[in-house]
C-alpha cells in the first residue's frame, strides 16, 4: 500500500517515510494543516475515528497525543527508546519538541548511536514540558522520519530521587546523575589540615570506608595506565576524597534508587562537568574507582575538563593543554572501564572534536542541546523575519537576568538591535559568539516568561509552517557536529 492511496482515502498529507506494516496493519503519520495525526489501516489499536477505507480495510485516524504515542511504541518497537551500550553516540536535545526529524537527517548513516529524547529537569521546568512530552515528541519524530536504527532517551542532569521517579515513569532508558551540589570546589585550594578535616566530615557510612581505609587503598600507590601513570601521595588522595567524596556518596544513593524503581534495562551516566574546577586525572581515577568498588555500573562519565565549555560557542582554552589532559582522562577511562567520556555543553565545540575523536575512538558521547534551539531561531530569521526581530530585542532585555545560571561571557553590546539589521542580515547574528550566547541563555524566557510567552506559539507555528527549512538548517548544523565522529568513515580508514 502506498502513501498516495492512503492520502486519497483520508484527504491527509501522509509522511511517506513513516509508512510501516507490522502484524498485517499499516501505520502512518500524516498532517492536516499544522496538526500531526496518526493512523492505521486495519485494526491497529490507534484511538481515533474512521477516516475512510483503503485496500478494502477501514482507516482509523487519531491525534498524535500521549495515548497514541504509547500505542505506536507498543506496535513499532523502533519508535520506543532502548539502551545504546558502549558505542560512539551523540545526544541531540530538543527544547521545542519539533527537531527530531532534522536530528535524524544529521545522524542517519553515520554509524553513531543517537539519543533523540534528551532533556534535563532544569530545561523541562524552563520550557514547561513534562518527561512524557519529551518522550512523545521523540517518538513522533522518529516515526515521521522512519528511523529504524534505534535511539536512546536521556534523563539529563538528575539531582533528586524524585527526578528519577518521574523519568522512569516516562520510559527513559538513560539516566545522567549530576551530583554537582556535593562536589567541594574549595578543596582545590585547601591546606593539608583542611583537607583532612573535610574528609573526616564526609558521610563515611555511605562511602562504606574509613579515612584510614582510603589512605591504605591509594597512598603510596602508582597506578599504571596506557601511556601514563596516576600517583597518589596523601595530599592527592585527601584532595580527591574531599572534593568528590560527597558526590560519590550521592551518586551511589541515586544509582541504588534507580535500581529499585527501574522497570526495564537502563544505562547510567555520571556527570561532574558543571563544577568550578577541572577534574585531575588522579581525581577521575579516584572517583571512578570508588564508584566501581561500591557497585555502580555506568556507560559514560563526564569529568570537568580543562578550559571553558561555555554554552553555544566553541571551546575556549589552549588546545595543546586540552589534548594532553584529555589523553590522560582517556587512559584512566580505559584502565577502569572502558566507558564513554561524555562531552557536556558539547554544542559547537568544533575545535576539540578532532582530538576527542582521535583519542577516545568509539568511547565518546557528545551531548548537545542549546545549539538546536539556536538553529531553530536561525530558521525563523528566514521564515518570519519580524518574529526574529522581536525575539532578538526581547533577548537584549533579558540577558542580564537570564545569564546568572550559565557559564557565559557574551557582551550584548556587541550584538546590534534588530532595527539596525536588514532582513538578510538577521541570521548572521547567530554566526557570532555574542549573538549566539545572547539568544541561547534567554530561551527559557522567550518560551515561558510572562512577558515572553507571546513568542512560544508563534515560534512553533512558524516552524510547523515551514518544516523543510527547519529540518534542513538543523541537519546542516548538527551534521558539522557529527562529521568528526562518523564511524562509517573511520571504519573505511
Secondary structure, DSSP 4 states (H G I P E B T S, - for coil): --HHHHHHHH--EE-GGG-EEETTEEEEEEEETTEEEEEEESS----SEEEEEETTEEEEEEESSHHHHHHHHHH-GGGS-----SS-EEEE--SSS--HHHHHHHHTTSS-EEEEEEEEHHHHHHHT--HHHHHHHHHHHHHHHT--S-EEEEEEEE-SHHHHHHHHHTT--EEEEE-GGG--GGGGG--HHHHHHHHHTS-HHHHT--HHHHHHHHTT-EEEETTEEEE--HHHHHHHHHHHHHHHHHHHHHHHHHHHH-SS--EEEEE--SSSSPPPHHHHHHHHHHHHHTT---SEEE---SSB--TTS--BS-HHHHHHHHHHHHHHHHHH---EEEETT-TT-HHHHHHHHHHHTT-EEEEE-HHHHHHHHHHHHHH-HHHHHHHHHHHHHHHHHHGGGS-----GGGS--GGGS-GGGGGGGGGSHHHHHHHHHTHHHHHHSTTTTHHHHHHHHHHHHTHHHHHHHHHHHHHHHHHTT-HHHHHH-
